[in-house]
Amino acid sequence: MKSNIIASSILLGACFLSLYRYFRFEEIFFLLLAFRELIASINFLRRKNPIAESKNAFIAYLSSGLPYLYFPPSSLSFELISNVLFISGFFIVTLATIDLGKSIGVKAAKRDRVTTGIYKYINHPMYLGYSIAQFGMVLLNPINIFIYILSLFLFFKRSSEENRILNS
């Protein structure tokens, strides 16, 4: 239970960091990320401890923190398209976060497998949603492509680890 309180507190801190980025640069991406972090923080307080957990948390934590490294917009020529990507991606992420409920986690672990809601149609909807939303950051500042490629690689690694643990 103590680890759930720590994780919830970290996510609440990430919520406030996201709000800071939103008010500083007016990037809707971070407003939506703040909303998602708040929901995840609440779910962490409600979750049960996992049966088995991945020993390699580095990839999970690095992947979770990468969005905060995105550079602010250098051009607003793709702002509308970026906002559509942000909203679409975070809609998927928010649905996934709500569907996960008490099964939420940062690192791969053997928790209750969720097969309802959006998880009925997509195995890893959260990673799909983040990939869509984060592509909008690339459109606003092309230098973000390097962070985006690293994010995609880490999402792939995380989903592989989750599949391995859930199927064991």
N, C-alpha and C positions, 0 to 999 in steps of 0.2 A: 504493500500500500504506500510506503514511503517513496518508492521510486515513481509511483503514479503521481504523487503530489509534486515531486521535483519536475517530472516531465510536463505536467500541467502548468507549473510556474514558468518553465522555459518557454512553452508555447504562448503563454500570456505575455511574456516579455517580447516574443517575436511579433505578437499582435501589435504591441505598442511601437515596436521598431517599424513595422509596416505602416502604421498610421503616421509616424514621423516622415517616412519616405513619401507617403501620399501628400501630406500637407506641404512638404518641402518642394517637391517636384511636380505635384499634381498628376501623378501617374496612376490611373485607375487600377492598374495591375496590383498595386500595393494596397489599395483600399479593399479589393476583393480578397487579397491574401490575408489581410487583417481579419476579415470576416471568417475565413476558413480556419485560421489559427485559433480564433475564439471558440468555434464549434469543436475543434480538436481538443482544446484545453479542457472543455467541459466533459468530453467523452473520456479523456484520460482519467479524470476523477471517478468515473463510473465503471471503468474496466476492471476485469479480473486479471490476476497475474497469469502469464502464459505457462504452458506445460514445459515447453522447450524453446530456447531462444538461440539465435545466431550468435556465435562468439565474435564475429567480425562486424562490429557496429560502425566502423570507420566509413564505409561506403554509404550507409544509410544516413549518418549525420552530415557527411559532406554533401550528399545529394540534397538534403533538406535545407542546408544553409546557402547553397549556390545562388538562389534567386536574389539574395541580398547583395550580390556582387555585380549584378547587372548595372551597366552604365546608364545614366539618364539620357533622355532623348537628345539626339544631335540634329534631328530633323522632324518636323511634324507633318511631312508630306504623306505619310502612311498612318496618321493618327486614327482615322475612322476605321480602317481595316484592322489596325492593332487593337482598338477597343472592342471590336467584334470578336477577335480572337481571344482577348482577355475574358470577356463575358462568357463566351461559349466554353472555353477551357475551364474557367472557375465554376461554371454551372455544373459541369461533369464532376469536378473535384468536390464540390459541396455535396452533390448527391451521394458520391462515394463515401464521403466523411460521415454523412448522416446514416447511410446504410451500414457502415462498419460499426457504429455505436460503440459498445464496450469491447469490440474486437480490434479497436484501433491500436496502432503501434508505430514506432519509427523504424526499429530494426525487425528483421524477419523473426517470427516466433510462431510456435504451434498454439494458435488460439482457435476459437470457434470459427470454422470456415463459413463465410457469408456467401450465399448463393441466391439471394433475393435482391429485389430492386435492380439497380444498374449492373450489379455483379451477376445477375442472371444472364446478361448478354455479353459482358466484357470481363475478362479475367482480372485485368489491372486498370480499371477506369481512372484511378487517381493519376497514374503515370501518363495515361493518354491525355487527360485534362491539363495536367501541368505542361506537357509537350506542346499542346495547342496554344495555351496561354503564353508560355515563354517564347514561342516563335514571334509573337507580337513585339516582344522586347528587341528581337533581332531587326524587325522592320523599322523600329524607331532609332536604333543605333547599330549599324552593321558590325561594329567591333564586338558586339555581344554574341556573334556567331560562335566564338571560341568557347564561351561559357555554355552556350546552348548545346554544342556538340558534346561537351563533357557531361552535361546533364542527361542527354539521351543515352550516352554510354552507361552512366550510373543507374539510370532507370532500368536499362536492360539487365545489368548485374543484379540489382535489387530484386527484380521480378524473377530472375532465375533462382536466386537464393530463397525467396519466398516459396516458389513452387517446390523446390527441393525439400524444405522443412515441412510444408503443409502435406506433402505426399509421402513423408516418411512414417 
